[in-house]
Amino acid sequence: MKFQVNSTLAALGLAISFATALSAQTAKKSYTIGLVAKSQGNPVFQAARVGANEAAKDLGLKYGITIKIDWRTPNEEDAQKQAEAIEQLALSGADGIAVSCSDANKLTDAINSAVKNGVPVATFDSDAPASKRFVTFGVDDVKCGEQTMEELAKIMGGKGVVAILAGNQNAPNLQKRVQGAKNAAKKFPGIKIRDTYYHKETPQDAAAKVEQVMQSNPDITGWCMIGGWPLFTDNALKWAPGTVKCVSVDALPPQLAYLRSGHVQMLLAQQVYEWGYRSVEHLINKIHLKKNPASLRD
């Protein structure tokens, strides 16, 4: 009887080993991940691209697979082109897609269509919360806006006239940051928000918006920049260092010159490299390892 039990267990072990080997032989060895950021011209998304490519190398070595990153980002922000890129990636056989949404309303249908056709979608930086994406990676945008305004208000001694620089009005992440900044301003009775200023998300357009606003509102004494767009170009801030206070989100190398010159008092960094790295990691976990994230927000 003992011999029969041991024989049965041995046979079962051989069967499991054979099935595992067969599974390994038939498992897919190559994956294509589509990466759709908001715009090519914004350095934060170039950092995300580097992160995605590094993840492809690292995970490829780890799992013995090939991972290709298919960069489908429009030259300038254009939600319709993003939607078309998602559709094209799904049709061309991409195994997964990561996207930072310029306009959630315009991208939700494209995301849902890709998911319906068996292509999982992750979002980073800017989410489409009503879509069927399986995970999103990025900062808590309300808290990000709150912190930016709070730090600025403290630097200004709790009083002054503030402008909020806010990029694309339709971007869900930036809408939340504006909300957070306005919430935080209420804690400082001496802080008056002149207005929220939107613009095309290029360094040149952002810098032009700042200059235009300053010319029209010379009483502004503080800038709450919920994105660092103008700081990616030279001579964007025309005021004498220290005369106008500025706190900005993002802390990439080109922006540090403004910190050194005294035009900007504080930079708040985001994990922009991780936008790409973690998105690819989540997608490979899902499509290769068949593992879902513990929660929708990473």
N, C-alpha and C positions, 0 to 999 in steps of 0.2 A: 504493500500500500504506500509505504514511504517512497519507494522507487518510482511508483506511478505519479505521485505528486511532484517529485523533483523533475521527472521527465516532462510533465505537463508545463511546469514553470519554465523549463529550458526552452521548450518549443515556443511558448508565448514570448519569451525574451528574443528568440531568433526572429519571430514574426514582427515584433516591434522594431528591432534593428533594421530589418529589411524594409519596412514601411518608412522608417526615418531616412534611410539611404535613398530610397526611391523618391521621397519628397525633396531631398536635397538636390537630386539629379534633375528634377523637373521644375525646381524653384526658378523664378525669373532672375536673370543675372544682370540685366541692364534696365535702368529707369531714366525717364526724362521728366524733369521738374520744371514747370513754367514759372518764371518770376516776373511779376507785373507790378512794378513800383509806380509812383505817381508821375515822376518826370526824370529824365536822364540828367538834367542840368543841376539837380540838387545834390550836393555832396553827401548828404545823409543816406541817400539811396545808392550812391556808389559804394558807400561803406557796407550797406546791406548786401550789395552784390558780391563784394569781396567775402563777406561772411558766408553767403550761400555757396560760393565756389570752394571755400575752405571746408565747409561741412561735407560737400560732395566728395572731396579728397579723403577726409578723415573717415567718413562712414563707408566709403568704398573700400578702403583698406581694412576696416574693422569687420565688414561682413563679406568681403570677397566679391563685391559687385561693382558695376560701373554706373555712375550717376552723372547725367548731363544736365547742366543748368541752361535752360532756354530763356534768355533775357528778352522779354517782349514789352519793354517800357517805352511809352511815347516820349518824344523829344521834349515836349512841354505838356503840362497837365491837360488831360482831355479824357473825361470819364467814358465818353462814347468809344474812343480808341481803346481804352482799357477793356471795355465790354467785348469789343471785337477781338481783341487779343485772347481773352479767355475762351471765346467761342472757337477761334482758330486752333488754340492749343488742344481743346477737347476733341475737335474733329481730326487733328493730326496725330492723335494717339498719345498725348502726354499722359503720364501716370499720376500726376498730381500738380496742383497749382497753388502758388502763394501770391497774394495780392494785397497792396495797400490802396484802399479805396478813396478816390478823389470825390466821388459822390455815391453814397450807399444806395440811394434810390435808383440810380442808373445802372448799378452793378448787381443788384440783388437777383434779378432775373437771369443774368448771365451765369452767376455763381450757381444758382439753383439748377439751371439747365445742365451745367457741367456735372454736378453731383448726381443728377438724375441719370446721366449717361455713364456713371461709374467712375468719375474722376473726382477724388476728394479735393477740397479746397480749404486752405488755411489763410487767415488774414493776419497782417502785421501792421503796426503803427496806427492805421485807420481802419476800423472795423465796418462790417455790414451786419449789424446785429439781428436783422430780420431774415437773414439768409440762412442757408443750410450748411454754412461753413462749419467744420468740426472743431476748430480751435482758433483762438486769436492771441497774438503776442504783442505786448506793448505796455507803455506806462498807464497808470490810472490818470486819464486826461483831466478830469475835474481837479484832482489833487495837484497835478502839474500846473494848471492855471492858478490855483490857489497859492502854491508855493512861490511862483514867479511874482505875483502881485505882493504877497506878504514880504518877501525879501526886498522888493523895490520900496515899498512903503516904509520899512525900517530904515533903509539907507537914506530916504528922503526926510527922515525925522517925523514921519506920520502926517506930513502936510505937503500940498502941492497939487499941480494939475498934471494928470497922467493921460497918455495916449496908449491904446492897446493896438499893437500890430498883429494882424490875425490871418494873413494868407488867404486861402480859398474859403469863401463863405459857405460852400456846400460840403466841405470835408467834415465828416462826423467827429473826428478826433479834435479838430480845431474849434468846432462849435462847443464842445465840452470844456475845452481849455478857457475859452472866453467866459463861459458860465462860471467856472471856478475862479477866474480872475475877478469878475464882478462880485462874486460872493465874498471873496477875501477883502475887497475894497471897503465893504460895508463895516468891517471891523475898525476902520480908521476914519473917523469923522472928518479929519482934516484933508483927506484925499478926495479929489474931485476927478472923475473920469470925463475927459473932454469928449471922446468918442472911440468907437472901434473902427479900425481902418483895414479894409480888405484890399487885396491886390493879386495880380498874377504871381505865381510862386517862382519867380526867377530873381537872382540877386539884383539885377539891374532894375527891374520893375519895383521891387521892394525898396531899394535905395531911393528911387524917384518918388515913391509914395511918402517916405519919411521926409524928404526935402520939401515936397509940396505942402505937407501938413505943417511943418515947422514954419514955412513962410506965411501960411494963413493963420497960424496960431502961435505967435511968438511967446505966449505966456505958458506954454507947455514946459514943465520942468522935470518930467519923467517919462520914460518909455518902458512899457511892459511888452516885451516881444515874446509871444508864445511859440515862435519859431525863429531861427536865426538867419533868415533869408538875406537881409541886406549885408550881413557881416561876412558874406562869402565874396564880396567885391571890395576893391580898394576905395578909400576916401568916401565911404557911404554916409558917415555921420559928420555933418558940417559944423557942429557947435564946438566951442573951445572945451577941451577936456575938463570934466568935472562940473561944468555949468549946467548941464542936463544929465540927470542920472538915468542909467539904463541897466536893466536885467533881462537877459535873453536865455531862452531854451537852446540847447545844443552847445557843444564845446569841442568842435573840430579844429585842427591846426590853423586854418585861415582866420578863424575868429579870435584867436589868442592875441593877435596884433592889437585889436581894439581894447582888450583887457590891459595890455602893457602900456598903451598910450593914455589910458585913463578915460577913454570915451565910453567904455562899458565897465560897470562896477562888479558884475557877477554873471557867470555863465553856469547854466544848469544842464549837466550832461544827460543824454539818453543812451540806451544800449543799442545804438544803430547797427553796429556789426552783428549783434545778436538777432536783429530782425531777420536777417537772412539765414544765419546759422541755425537758430532755433526752429524757424519755419521748415527748413529742409529736414532737420532732425525729426520734427513731428510727422512730416509726410512719409519719411522712410520708416518710422515706427509703425505707421498705419498700413502702408502698402506692402512693405517687405516683412515686417515682424507681426503684422495683424494686431497691433496694440493701439488702443485708443488712449488719449490723454486722460488724466485723472479729473480734469475739469475743462470747461470751455475756454476759460481765461488762464493763460500762463503768465 
